[in-house]
Amino acid sequence: MLPKPTKNKKKAVLALLLVLAPAIILVAFSFIGCEHKFQKLEVFGEVKPFTFIDADNKIRNSSEFKNDIVLITTIQNDCPNACAISLWHLNQLIYQHIRKNAHKQMKQVRIISFLTDGKGEPLKNLNEIKLALNDLAEGYDPNLWILANGNPREIYNISNNGQTLLQKGDKYFGGEAFQELMLLIDKTGRLRMVLPGNEEGLIRRMKENIALLQKEYDKLKSQK
């Protein structure tokens, strides 16, 4: 027969439970509430199918990225000196993360940057900006960060709650708001986030939104 616990032992066990109880309760609630804490990005609209010509003069269609998460930006020949987005931060915070994790979950993420003249009009010759990206972006891979010749206004022509992305004004780069915007598009061609790309903090936030979208797909996959 096992010896009965002494009075002192009972007190010690009770004291230990009193100390650990708050931590145990917190851990339990964190597991119970984890489903509710999952943040899902809203859907802001459908992105129309689009075509473009890449730096190798190959005609590309948006349908080929149906299994990818796509980040769309503009880019200018004067980048990174005069650029609608902070190209250095886009490279360091998002592209390099994509490149270094391309064999993992980031393999489903692509960047497509449309070349404009700074005033919103498309430019055809991608050679100059391609050389600039090769110098700027370590391990530049044109399959991960795709340069595009096409009309970006057709892609940015999205309205939500009476607001359009094609706003104009002197406060915007080149007078065209869309040139400063990054579009996060999911695998079914839906717009899931819009953020300016002209500040480090906003590019960091976009990186977080990319991660949220990936978690959404991971969750769907685990439910199958």
C-alpha positions as a printed Julia matrix, in Angstrom:
224×3 Matrix{Float64}:
   0.0    0.0     0.0
   1.28   3.43   -0.94
   1.88   5.82    1.96
  -0.69   8.57    2.4
   0.53  12.03    1.48
   1.53  14.08    4.46
  -0.03  17.43    5.3
   3.1   19.25    4.13
   3.08  17.43    0.79
  -0.57  18.38    0.26
   0.28  22.01    0.89
   3.18  21.84   -1.55
   1.0   20.32   -4.29
  -1.71  22.94   -3.7
   0.85  25.75   -3.86
   2.26  24.38   -7.12
  -1.22  24.2    -8.65
  -1.95  27.77   -7.61
   1.25  28.9    -9.3
   0.73  26.9   -12.5
  -3.04  27.29  -12.86
  -3.01  30.67  -14.66
  -0.46  29.4   -17.18
  -2.42  26.19  -17.74
  -5.64  28.16  -18.3
  -3.91  30.52  -20.75
  -2.49  27.65  -22.78
  -5.89  25.93  -22.87
  -7.65  29.07  -24.09
  -4.98  29.65  -26.71
  -5.67  26.24  -28.22
  -9.45  26.68  -27.98
  -9.35  30.14  -29.52
  -6.75  29.6   -32.23
  -9.45  28.99  -34.84
 -11.04  32.36  -34.11
  -7.74  34.22  -34.21
  -7.05  33.15  -37.81
  -7.25  36.27  -39.94
  -8.58  35.86  -43.45
  -8.0   38.5   -46.09
 -11.04  40.09  -47.67
 -11.92  39.82  -51.34
 -11.89  43.24  -52.99
 -12.89  42.19  -56.47
 -12.01  40.12  -59.49
  -8.93  40.9   -61.58
  -9.7   40.63  -65.27
  -7.61  38.14  -67.28
  -4.64  39.88  -68.83
  -1.79  39.3   -71.23
   1.66  40.83  -71.44
   5.05  40.38  -73.1
   7.96  39.44  -70.84
  11.65  40.38  -71.1
  12.24  37.47  -73.48
   9.54  38.78  -75.85
   7.29  35.89  -74.91
   3.54  36.46  -74.78
   2.26  35.51  -71.34
  -1.28  35.03  -70.05
  -2.54  35.43  -66.5
  -4.09  31.96  -66.68
  -0.64  30.4   -66.36
  -0.44  31.75  -62.8
  -3.71  30.19  -61.62
  -1.82  28.07  -59.07
   0.3   30.99  -57.88
  -0.09  33.92  -55.55
   0.81  36.98  -57.63
   2.04  40.38  -56.49
   1.63  43.03  -59.18
   3.54  46.34  -59.21
   4.72  48.92  -61.68
   8.36  49.69  -62.3
  10.16  52.52  -64.14
  13.41  52.74  -66.07
  14.68  55.33  -63.55
  14.39  52.81  -60.71
  15.71  52.63  -58.11
  16.49  56.39  -58.16
  13.05  57.65  -59.2
  10.52  54.91  -58.71
   6.84  54.73  -57.84
   7.59  51.99  -55.32
  10.52  51.49  -52.97
  12.32  49.02  -55.17
  15.11  48.39  -52.67
  12.66  47.36  -49.93
  10.56  45.31  -52.34
  13.7   43.41  -53.24
  15.03  42.98  -49.71
  11.78  42.23  -47.88
   9.71  40.31  -50.41
  11.72  39.15  -53.43
  14.69  37.84  -51.45
  12.29  35.98  -49.16
  10.6   34.43  -52.19
  13.94  33.49  -53.74
  15.4   31.93  -50.6
  12.25  29.9   -49.96
  11.4   29.04  -53.55
  11.77  25.32  -52.83
   9.26  25.58  -49.97
   5.87  27.29  -49.72
   7.1   30.47  -51.4
   7.37  28.58  -54.69
   3.75  29.59  -55.29
   4.51  33.34  -55.17
   5.43  35.45  -58.19
   6.04  39.18  -58.71
   4.96  40.77  -61.99
   6.19  44.34  -62.54
   4.81  46.38  -65.45
   7.21  48.92  -66.95
   5.75  52.44  -67.24
   7.18  55.79  -68.26
   6.47  57.26  -64.82
   3.23  58.85  -66.0
   1.34  55.59  -66.25
   1.96  54.81  -69.9
   3.43  51.39  -70.77
   6.97  51.07  -72.12
   8.01  48.25  -74.43
  11.78  47.97  -74.02
  12.47  45.98  -70.87
  16.23  45.58  -71.38
  17.31  48.6   -69.35
  15.26  47.76  -66.27
  16.24  44.11  -66.59
  19.9   45.13  -66.27
  19.01  47.31  -63.27
  17.29  44.41  -61.53
  20.22  42.13  -62.21
  22.46  44.65  -60.46
  20.06  45.36  -57.6
  18.53  42.0   -56.77
  20.9   39.28  -55.62
  20.16  36.05  -57.47
  17.65  37.73  -59.75
  15.42  35.07  -61.3
  13.13  36.28  -64.14
  10.81  33.37  -63.45
  10.14  34.65  -59.93
  10.22  38.39  -60.6
   8.74  38.84  -64.05
   9.12  42.05  -66.02
   6.13  42.89  -68.16
   5.31  45.0   -71.19
   1.58  45.65  -71.21
  -1.15  48.02  -70.15
  -1.29  48.02  -66.34
  -4.38  50.27  -66.26
  -6.44  47.33  -67.48
  -5.37  45.35  -64.41
  -5.68  48.22  -61.93
  -9.13  49.16  -63.26
 -10.88  47.84  -60.16
 -13.55  49.59  -58.1
 -14.77  48.76  -54.6
 -17.36  50.65  -52.56
 -17.31  53.46  -55.08
 -13.53  53.84  -54.92
 -11.3   53.27  -57.92
  -7.59  52.5   -58.05
  -7.21  54.71  -61.12
  -7.17  58.0   -59.23
  -5.22  60.99  -60.46
  -3.61  63.92  -58.67
  -0.41  65.8   -58.03
   0.13  63.93  -54.75
   0.66  60.68  -56.65
   3.81  59.58  -58.46
   3.56  60.89  -62.02
   0.01  62.0   -61.27
  -1.27  58.39  -61.35
  -2.16  56.65  -58.08
  -2.05  53.13  -59.49
   1.69  53.33  -60.13
   2.33  53.38  -56.37
   0.07  50.43  -55.57
   0.88  46.76  -55.01
  -1.88  44.27  -55.81
  -2.02  40.89  -54.09
  -3.92  38.39  -56.24
  -4.88  34.9   -55.11
  -4.84  31.68  -57.09
  -8.32  32.26  -58.49
  -7.61  35.78  -59.75
  -9.24  37.67  -56.88
  -7.79  40.85  -55.42
  -7.04  40.23  -51.74
  -5.0   43.27  -50.72
  -4.01  46.7   -52.06
  -1.2   48.69  -50.46
   1.08  51.51  -51.56
   4.62  50.28  -52.1
   6.47  53.52  -51.5
   7.33  52.92  -47.82
   9.24  50.21  -46.0
   6.49  49.69  -43.43
   3.85  49.16  -46.11
   6.0   46.65  -47.94
   6.5   44.79  -44.64
   2.74  44.74  -44.21
   2.31  43.3   -47.69
   4.79  40.57  -46.83
   2.6   39.73  -43.8
  -0.48  39.63  -46.03
   1.25  37.23  -48.4
   1.91  34.98  -45.4
  -1.76  35.2   -44.34
  -2.89  34.19  -47.81
  -0.51  31.24  -47.75
  -1.92  30.16  -44.38
  -5.39  30.28  -45.89
  -4.34  27.81  -48.59
  -2.51  25.64  -46.06
  -5.69  25.47  -43.98
  -7.79  24.5   -47.01
  -5.27  21.82  -47.9
  -5.32  20.35  -44.38
  -9.12  20.11  -44.47
  -9.11  17.9   -47.56
